[in-house]
Amino acid sequence: MAEEQTNPAGPETTGVAIEAVVETPVVSEKKVSPEQFLKDFNWHNYEEGIDEVDDKKLQEFEKLVSENFVDTLNDEVVEGVVVHISDRDAIIDINAKSEGVISLNEFRYNPDLKVGDKVEVLIDVREDATGQLVLSHRKARVIKAWDRVNAAHDSGEIVNGFVKCRTKGGMIVDVFGIEAFLPGSQIDVKPIRDYDQYVNKTMEFKVVKINHEFKNIVVSHKALIEADLEEQKKEIIGQLEKGQVLEGVVKNITSYGVFIDLGGVDGLIHITDLSWSRINHPNEIVELDQKLNVVILDFDEDKSRIQLGLKQLSKHPWEALGEEVKIGDKVTGKVVVIADYGAFVEVADGVEGLVHVSEMSWSTHLRSAQDFVSVGDEIKAVVLTLDREDRKMSLGIKQLTPDPWTDITGKYPVGSKHVGVVRNFTNFGVFVELEEGIDGLIYISDLSWTKKIKHPSEFCTVGQKLDVVVLELDVEGRKLSLGHKQTTENPWDKYESDFALDTVHQGEILEVVDKGATVQFNEDILAFIPTRHLEKEDGKKLNKGESAEFKIIEFNKEFKRVVASHTAVFKEEEAKIVKAAVKKAEAAADEAKPTLGDANNVLQALKDKMDGK
């Protein structure tokens, strides 16, 4: 009977009893639920025209339906109430013809779900094979979430999100049940060094981008901070003044300085403004996230570049330098910087003196500062100059040892022989060190008696030991003139007699050169043969490798010049032959001439003939 009354089949439903309209409950007199109204209403009598229902009751019925029943034909998100929870499912009442079922897996995010809780659902299947209404809470959440995300994006609303995990380039955030991407650059205004500290945290975000095609959402936490910082920044910039001291936080450390966050405004402390002492890197003074006071040194017109200082907050070390320090005092310090021209030595915190390379050794032969000291060395020095106003100090190391030139005349008199070490070359000679601080110069012309040297490197090498003789000594100018060739006898004194003019020597043509050829008579004598003096007796000229006799026709000891001739040898011999032939002919002629006796006989015969005898 109950099935027939609630069956909406209309005329096909059969009924046994017909109830009078007046017997039905009066809806207007007391509140009747739609379920009770449908249960008590006789559809058969109504459709057969047996019972009549006035318009007032029909209107009230429609009102009850619209207020209480859900149209299960529309794909809309509706609100339901949890009426029962089993081991696997949750039974949800949405005021439909039947209750719906949702798997508990869809409520894993809400382990505290209980009977009576209101949840949003979407009708997934109106009736399954068993006639059961199938609902989806997950789909309802997604639909609602997208609506809320779009609304938040359009309105700029701040939303809460749960940071689920890290990913490449950022974090994954759950916003209204949808996974959104939080780029690493949008987490905070300062660089992030530990991303893991944000995982499993609930934070406020702003939806900054939505890609509807690919269903991508990008959120930002930085945008919220920037909005607050912008107001702080305007307030801070408006109050900036040179010399003002502010508190800041170390935001970033570079090799050239430190960036300080002044509360939304960044300033830079250059490495030279961190400490009065020299430092190699800013991390020797500060560390990340450290709070410290800084002073404003300068800024540009729009105050976008702010130059800060840290060392300016403390007294300058030169002002704390004791008055007892004066010129001539011995001090101890650490080498902090080395340059080619010298080394800077820190004698007190922030107080440095320069030891010029010329003040490191008594030697006049300058070397690099690295040859004497290294960074970090603890050294002793003597104060040479001191200017407290300009905050400059010069130091000396060599002054700690006696000046070797003090008794130079006794140790190195002119004419004395010594052994020195080649230290350096110049185009005109060689610097030889006799001892630390005593250097002498050998001019290129004093290296060898016989060799023609274009550059000293042809004769010796750096570090080589050489025998030397002191040629000149200038005590005031601290100069020594040395000679090497003077340690041996001059072979040209002997060659002057051995290769005297008109002496003849055997030799071989070494090389044919312009305007003649050369002949090597010994290891020192290389003679030049002019072209016209290369002619042989047969009229031909001597060629390279031919041996012959040569006559010395020029010898210059001073310029070490020797000139010889082959032609003069045989031409002189020919003259001797001619002279000998002449003498022989004269001798023969003399023999052919009549003697005086013969002449007398001839004369006597002639006289006799004339006398008629």
FENGIBEL-V532349 format. One line per field, one symbol per residue. ss: DSSP state (H for helix, E for strand, - for the rest). phi: phi as a letter, one per 20 degrees, with the letter a starting at -180 (. if undefined). psi: psi as a letter, one per 30 degrees, with the letter a starting at -180 (. if undefined). A space follows every 50 residues. Layout:
ss=???
phi=???
psi=???
This chain:
ss=-HHHHH---HHH--------HHH----------HHHHHHH--HHHHHH-- ----HHHHHHHHHHHHHH--------EEEEEEEEE---EEEEE------E EEEHHHH----------EEEEEEEE-------EEEEHHHHHHHHHHHHHH HHHHH--EEEEEEEEEE--EEEEEE--EEEEEEHHH--------HHHH-- -EEEEEEEEEE----EEEEE-HHHHHHHHHHHHHHHHH------EEEEEE EEE---EEEEE----EEEEEHHH--------HHH------EEEEEEEEE- -----EEEE-HHH---HHHH---------EEEEEEEEEE--EEEEEEE-- EEEEEEHHH---------HHH------EEEEEEEEEE----EEEEE-HHH -------HHHH-----EEEEEEEEEE--EEEEEEE--EEEEEEHHH---- -----HHH------EEEEEEEEEE----EEEEE-HHH---HHHHHHHH-- ---EEEEEEEEEE--EEEEE-----EEEEEHHHHE-----E-----EEEE EEEEEE----EEEEE-HHHHHHHHHHHHHHHHHHHHHHHHHH---HHHHH HHHHHHHHHHH--
phi=.ffffefefnffedceddefffeffefffbfcfgfffffefefffffenf dddfffffffffffffededffeeececdccfdacdfdccededmdfbed ccffffdffcfegbfofececcfecfbefenefddcefffffffffffff ffffemfedebdfeaebfnrcdceclndedddfgfdebfdgedcfffefm dececcfdbcdffdldcddbefgffffffgffffffffdfbfnfdcebcf ebccfdrcedeeoodecddfgfdebfefcebgffdccgmfebecdfeabe feleddedcdffedffgffefffffbfnfecdbdfdbccfercedeebgn dccddfffdebffeefcefffdccfnfecdbdfecbcffelcbdccdfff dfffefdfffecffnfdbdcdfdadcfdrcedeeagnddcddfgfdebfd eedebgffdbcfnfecfccfebcdffelcdddcdfffcfeffffffefdf gmfdcebcfebecfmqbcceebfdededdfgfeefefenedfdgnfeaec dfdbbcffeldcccbeffffffffffffffffffffffffffffffffff ffffffffffene
psi=eeeeefkgfbffkklekkklefflkjefelkkleeeeeefkjeeeeffge kkkleeeeeeeeeeeefekkjgfkilklklkjfkkafflkkkjghaelll kkkfffgffifgklkfkklklkjekekafggkkkljeeeeeeeeeeeeee eeeefgkklkljjellljfblkkjjgfkklkjkefgelflkkfjffffkg kklklkjfkkjeeghkkklkfeeeeeeeeeeeeeeeefgkkkfkklklkj ekklffakkkjghfkklkjlefgekflklekfffellkgkklklkjella eggfjkklkeffflkkefffkkffklkfkklklkkfkklefakkkjfljf jklkjlffgflfkfjkalfffellkfkjlklkjeljjeefhkkklkefff lkjffehefeeilkfkklklkkelllffakkkkeljfjklkjlffgekee kjkekfffellkfkkkklkjeljjeefhkkklkeffflljffeefeeehl kgkkkklkjekkakgblkkjeafejjlkjlefgfklegfllklkfkklkk kjfkjjeeghkkklkeefefeeeeeeeeeeeeeeeeeeeeefkkleeeee eeeeeeeeeffg.
